[in-house]
Amino acid sequence: MSPSVQPSTSSTFNNCYRQLCYATVLLLLTATSWTSEAFIVVAPSATTKMMMRPSSPVGTAAKISTSPILFATPDNISDHDNTNGTSNESTTKPKLTHADITWKLRPPENTSKLTRLKSKLGANALRLYSKLKGDTLPPVLCPRGGRAMLEAYHKEPGLFTRRRMIGKFGFTTSRGPSNTEIDTTIRQVYNINPPPLSATIAAIIYMYVEPPYRHRNVGSLALNVISAIQSVQAVDFTVLVAAGDERLVEWYETNGYVRAPLLQEVMGSSGGEFGVTMIAPVGVREGFFEECDLKWW
């Protein structure tokens, strides 16, 4: 009769340690989800699944933004060419790419410090839990509440690498329903005929780039990241109001947006007093999240 094999002390210790880590992470996840609305979801789409409790839906596109202070202005972005003949030091600097920028997805600016802290705790707990389980994290986790803020940090060269925040961008992440005006716009502009009220809509609320980094492609890169995030959230189109002169509207057109006059009233700018309403389909190309340094929270 062969002798039984006793488990080694180190093996038993490793198993106990692993189980303790699992239990700790689960407690952190549970505590965070009970104490706030800060926990997050990956919206259902073709490539992602629900991870946490769903966000509150946005009722209509009209609720997305109606205040002029939220709209993008040429002084805030200024990625388009400066056509008034004035010199600008930033125009002589090279254009930036995703390799130069770290993007950080945050809760919106009006979020309390306590909620931000609990959100960060929950995100780190989820990262640890996924690492212990050997699971792959989804590319994007959005805050609850239907809105988010994207921060851009420039990786400044040098012996000691510094990251300087160079821009902030606000947008919605919930899949708001369509309406008759949006359906008509989609048919007229894109020559497609979706089932009535089936298109899902999000919005860009504001865009701001620090003056030294304007004219350096930051705004265009931000539009790419926002489109990718909203695409993961299963959004079909995004809308915005371009507040400013014709140059800003043309800049958005070079980035894939088209004018949507039927949406002026829907977006709270019926007479164009706050700017020109524009729309674009969202999307993300294969491999985008591998080349884009995007961190959530």
Number of C-alpha atoms within 10 A of each C-alpha: 3 4 5 6 6 6 8 8 8 9 10 10 11 11 11 12 12 13 13 12 15 16 13 14 21 15 13 18 20 12 13 21 18 11 11 13 16 26 27 23 19 24 27 14 13 9 9 15 12 12 15 15 14 18 22 13 13 20 13 16 22 17 12 25 23 17 12 18 12 17 22 24 22 19 15 18 25 23 22 20 14 13 8 6 7 6 10 13 11 14 16 10 13 10 15 16 14 19 11 18 23 18 23 18 23 22 26 20 13 6 12 10 10 11 17 18 13 20 24 19 18 23 20 17 19 18 16 15 21 15 12 14 11 9 10 9 12 12 16 21 23 28 27 24 20 21 24 24 23 24 23 24 18 22 15 13 10 7 6 7 10 12 15 13 17 18 23 21 22 25 24 25 30 29 28 26 18 21 20 12 17 24 18 19 19 20 13 12 13 12 10 12 11 12 8 12 13 12 18 20 29 32 27 25 25 22 22 22 24 15 16 13 22 26 25 23 18 27 27 19 18 21 18 19 23 26 23 21 25 27 22 26 24 24 26 21 23 25 27 29 31 28 23 17 12 12 16 23 24 16 20 22 15 12 15 14 19 20 22 22 18 16 26 23 15 20 25 21 21 16 11 16 12 23 25 25 26 23 26 24 17 23 19 16 8 7 8 14 15 9 9 18 15 21 15 17 22
